[in-house]
Amino acid sequence: MRLTSRGMSVTQGHVRVPLSGKRIQTLYDSMSSIYDLLTRYERGSLKKALEIANPRENLLILEAGFGTGRTLVELAKKVGDTGEVYALDVSRTMTNRTHRILHRCNLSHRVNLVIGDARHTPFCDTVFDLVFSSYMLDLIDSDTIPRVLSEFKRLLKSTGSLVLVGLSKGSKWYDNMKLYEWAYRRSSLLFGACRPVLLVPYLQELGFKNVNRKYMRAGHLMPTEIAWANKDE
């Protein structure tokens, strides 16, 4: 991989993910019934990310890594009957749970649920107006993140935008996540296999335009970033 403008590799300083994709899939299958309880602190950051994404009628949207469908429900409401949402996740258990939620909300007709890998999606080039993904890339090993983001870029229309949310870290001693990373290296399963990732350098390296970042503490606790960008100017 090329070096960034600061002379550092994009992946430098990131803790590696020790678990295989299959192991993470199994973990999240087993967590599906309590996932919303465990991640309730994410609500504020997801709400802000949806405001930035600005989903609306007529748009064709992809959500990658939809989990139990909390943001998927909001996306489906926003696109109305003139838009459409596709949703991709590796977990069949999460997908089944999301299907039931969408049915209860009478939104199943607006959403296409797909079980698959974000590295190799089944979608055609340049079809989506918006790709949205939250708390997924912090589960993916550093060397694989560029492949996933390149796939997102392939799927976007020239006028399309990408919005990402993930566990991150700040520059102060109290939010630099050093202690978290130390514990993660010893038992990543205790943290749901999530570790902090800085997303902006990846987006810049892959040629996304108008790259922005908002840092916040989700639930007043977890350092989180929202990163967003356009495919083209």
Order of alpha helices (4+ residues) and beta strands (2+ residues): alpha-alpha-alpha-beta-alpha-beta-alpha-beta-beta-alpha-beta-alpha-alpha-beta-beta
